[in-house]
Amino acid sequence: MSITLYELDGCPYCVKVHERLQELDLDYESVWVEGLHSKRNEVREVSGQRGVPVIVDENTGVTMAESANILDYLDTTYAEN
């Protein structure tokens, strides 16, 4: 997979990104992270912080956090205008 979404079960911001990826018919891999911030070392290693959602897009070399920024990025990069 060239897009990886780091997400947390029950996170409404993660759901928004997940739904947009599906709307855009993009293949991606979900990586489910721990509920406790202190246990989210995998997210920290890729993004420098422990919050979710985070996407890593190997197509463009982009790693990004914050759902609003991710949604804008996905629309700008992958939505057909």
PADRENVO-495518 format. One line per 8 residues: number of its first residue (from 1); for each residue x, y, z of N, C-alpha, C. Coordinates in Angstrom, 3 decimals. Layout:
NUM = X Y Z X Y Z X Y Z ~ ...
***
This chain:
1 = 0.840 -1.187 0.000 0.000 0.000 0.000 0.882 1.246 0.000 ~ 0.468 2.225 -0.726 1.266 3.440 -0.775 0.755 4.511 0.189 ~ -0.462 4.334 0.720 -0.985 5.252 1.731 -1.255 4.444 2.992 ~ -0.777 4.963 4.111 -1.010 4.324 5.403 -1.733 5.324 6.291 ~ -2.805 4.873 6.922 -3.572 5.688 7.854 -3.386 5.118 9.250 ~ -2.821 5.924 10.135 -2.714 5.556 11.542 -3.961 6.083 12.225 ~ -4.704 5.167 12.853 -5.977 5.561 13.432 -6.244 4.829 14.737 ~ -7.243 5.326 15.443 -7.621 4.821 16.752 -9.097 4.474 16.715
9 = -9.460 3.312 17.206 -10.853 2.900 17.249 -11.676 3.907 18.054 ~ -12.775 4.358 17.484 -13.657 5.306 18.156 -13.282 6.763 17.967 ~ -12.257 7.053 17.198 -11.817 8.432 16.964 -12.633 9.039 15.816 ~ -13.453 10.061 16.090 -14.286 10.630 15.028 -13.473 11.311 13.923 ~ -12.318 11.847 14.250 -11.470 12.487 13.239 -10.864 11.443 12.312 ~ -10.539 10.294 12.882 -10.031 9.189 12.069 -11.102 8.685 11.118 ~ -12.335 8.621 11.596 -13.451 8.171 10.759 -13.612 9.088 9.556 ~ -13.495 10.394 9.756 -13.623 11.340 8.646 -12.575 11.073 7.567
17 = -11.334 10.829 7.986 -10.264 10.557 7.019 -10.509 9.217 6.340 ~ -10.883 8.219 7.108 -11.199 6.893 6.570 -12.292 6.997 5.499 ~ -13.355 7.723 5.809 -14.458 7.877 4.858 -14.028 8.605 3.588 ~ -13.183 9.632 3.717 -12.721 10.370 2.535 -11.849 9.478 1.656 ~ -10.996 8.676 2.259 -10.176 7.743 1.491 -11.062 6.783 0.702 ~ -12.139 6.321 1.321 -13.068 5.432 0.630 -13.823 6.168 -0.475 ~ -14.276 7.394 -0.194 -14.984 8.185 -1.210 -14.120 8.407 -2.446 ~ -12.829 8.593 -2.219 -11.896 8.830 -3.321 -11.408 7.519 -3.946
25 = -11.903 6.399 -3.429 -11.566 5.066 -3.932 -10.056 4.826 -3.923 ~ -9.422 5.229 -2.828 -7.977 5.060 -2.682 -7.684 3.814 -1.849 ~ -6.753 3.021 -2.316 -6.293 1.878 -1.539 -5.371 2.391 -0.443 ~ -5.546 1.867 0.751 -4.695 2.276 1.865 -4.670 1.180 2.905 ~ -3.695 1.266 3.767 -3.560 0.334 4.870 -3.870 1.074 6.167 ~ -4.664 0.453 7.018 -4.936 1.013 8.340 -3.981 0.395 9.351 ~ -3.419 1.259 10.184 -2.617 0.801 11.312 -3.335 1.293 12.560 ~ -3.829 0.350 13.352 -4.567 0.692 14.566 -3.579 0.917 15.694
33 = -3.719 2.045 16.372 -2.775 2.419 17.426 -3.401 2.250 18.798 ~ -2.563 2.272 19.801 -2.985 2.138 21.194 -3.801 3.341 21.648 ~ -4.703 3.119 22.579 -5.526 4.189 23.106 -4.753 5.207 23.928 ~ -3.754 4.755 24.667 -2.966 5.658 25.496 -1.910 6.373 24.661 ~ -1.870 7.703 24.780 -0.866 8.482 24.048 0.546 7.955 24.291 ~ 0.827 7.610 25.520 2.180 7.176 25.876 2.585 5.865 25.201 ~ 1.630 5.135 24.648 1.910 3.854 23.981 1.958 3.984 22.459 ~ 1.780 5.176 21.927 1.707 5.369 20.470 3.073 5.675 19.858
41 = 4.038 4.851 20.181 5.389 5.088 19.692 5.506 4.925 18.183 ~ 4.725 4.027 17.600 4.778 3.823 16.152 4.380 5.099 15.404 ~ 3.350 5.778 15.890 2.922 7.042 15.273 3.999 8.101 15.476 ~ 4.557 8.137 16.641 5.611 9.127 16.942 6.822 8.936 16.024 ~ 7.160 7.682 15.756 8.310 7.405 14.892 8.101 7.936 13.477 ~ 6.878 7.869 12.964 6.643 8.310 11.580 6.293 9.786 11.468 ~ 5.705 10.361 12.540 5.205 11.733 12.410 5.798 12.728 13.406 ~ 6.510 12.236 14.405 7.078 13.135 15.399 6.110 13.533 16.497
49 = 4.907 12.998 16.472 3.921 13.272 17.525 3.044 12.035 17.700 ~ 2.200 12.032 18.711 1.429 10.825 19.024 -0.053 10.945 18.725 ~ -0.507 12.071 18.210 -1.916 12.237 17.896 -2.292 11.507 16.618 ~ -3.553 11.166 16.506 -4.094 10.552 15.289 -5.310 11.343 14.853 ~ -5.659 11.314 13.598 -5.103 10.492 12.535 -3.804 11.063 11.972 ~ -3.032 10.162 11.369 -1.826 10.509 10.627 -1.863 9.691 9.344 ~ -1.522 10.324 8.225 -1.335 9.547 6.998 0.111 9.660 6.545 ~ 0.563 8.588 5.931 1.857 8.560 5.268 1.561 8.175 3.826
57 = 1.852 9.076 2.915 1.595 8.853 1.493 2.926 8.666 0.781 ~ 3.254 7.424 0.477 4.514 7.126 -0.185 4.530 7.618 -1.622 ~ 3.348 7.844 -2.218 3.283 8.365 -3.591 3.917 9.740 -3.697 ~ 3.726 10.555 -2.655 4.178 11.945 -2.707 5.237 12.272 -1.661 ~ 5.518 11.334 -0.766 6.486 11.581 0.289 5.942 12.409 1.432 ~ 4.620 12.495 1.539 3.982 13.330 2.559 3.611 12.503 3.781 ~ 3.937 13.034 4.958 3.449 12.527 6.231 2.720 13.686 6.885 ~ 1.489 13.440 7.320 0.653 14.550 7.771 -0.268 14.125 8.906
65 = -0.464 15.033 9.863 -1.408 14.852 10.958 -2.521 15.892 10.818 ~ -3.477 15.835 11.725 -4.618 16.755 11.785 -5.615 16.463 10.662 ~ -6.784 16.023 11.046 -7.779 15.561 10.073 -8.149 16.618 9.037 ~ -8.305 17.861 9.436 -8.685 18.912 8.465 -7.601 19.070 7.402 ~ -6.346 19.055 7.825 -5.240 19.161 6.873 -5.186 17.945 5.957 ~ -5.412 16.770 6.524 -5.397 15.544 5.730 -6.512 15.560 4.692 ~ -7.705 15.976 5.089 -8.834 16.020 4.153 -8.544 16.990 3.012 ~ -8.008 18.154 3.325 -7.641 19.123 2.281 -6.591 18.533 1.347
73 = -5.598 17.891 1.922 -4.531 17.271 1.136 -5.094 16.205 0.194 ~ -5.946 15.334 0.718 -6.512 14.273 -0.115 -7.339 14.848 -1.262 ~ -8.136 15.866 -0.962 -8.949 16.492 -2.010 -8.071 17.157 -3.063 ~ -7.068 17.882 -2.632 -6.180 18.582 -3.556 -5.366 17.615 -4.408 ~ -4.935 16.526 -3.794 -4.030 15.596 -4.469 -4.752 14.540 -5.284 ~ -5.917 14.068 -4.805 -6.524 12.898 -5.437 -7.925 13.084 -5.991 ~ -8.625 14.147 -5.618 -9.988 14.319 -6.124 -9.938 14.780 -7.579 ~ -10.813 14.199 -8.374 -10.913 14.630 -9.774 -11.786 15.873 -9.836
81 = -11.265 16.889 -10.447 -12.018 18.159 -10.526 -12.790 18.264 -11.799
***
